[in-house]
Amino acid sequence: MRVAPNQRVASSNVRPEEVTNVALRVGQLDAVMPEALSEMFNLYRSNFNLPNAQLTIEEEAVSCRCKDCDAQFSLDTPVFVCPHCFGCRVQVMRGRGITLMEITISETEHEDTYHS
Ligand SMILES: [Zn+2]
């Protein structure tokens, strides 16, 4: 079962150990290294009480819009100049921040176990 962050799970007896995957989207502008994030997640997994959870990281490319000529373009380097009009009034549209995308819960374990 895949659960989006804004979704509620109908069943109330989901246990932390049934969480099999946590999916994050990481904007490339934040320069967070996915390897470092994975290592940190592995170290703190027991503290989070999610022993069976894997971490999936999707990197999001930086996408910008020029406020002067309205051109949209992607950025490979952190130089905020419009490649069309060379203007500096650039707005970042995508590729910033860390977003929780989805949590996956094991369904097989979930059906035959019930603890009140
Ligand atoms: Zn421009």
Boltz pocket constraint, residues with backbone or C-beta under 6 A from the ligand:
constraints:
  - pocket:
      binder: B
      contacts: [[A, 66], [A, 67], [A, 68], [A, 69], [A, 70], [A, 71], [A, 82], [A, 83], [A, 84], [A, 85], [A, 86], [A, 87]]
      max_distance: 6.0
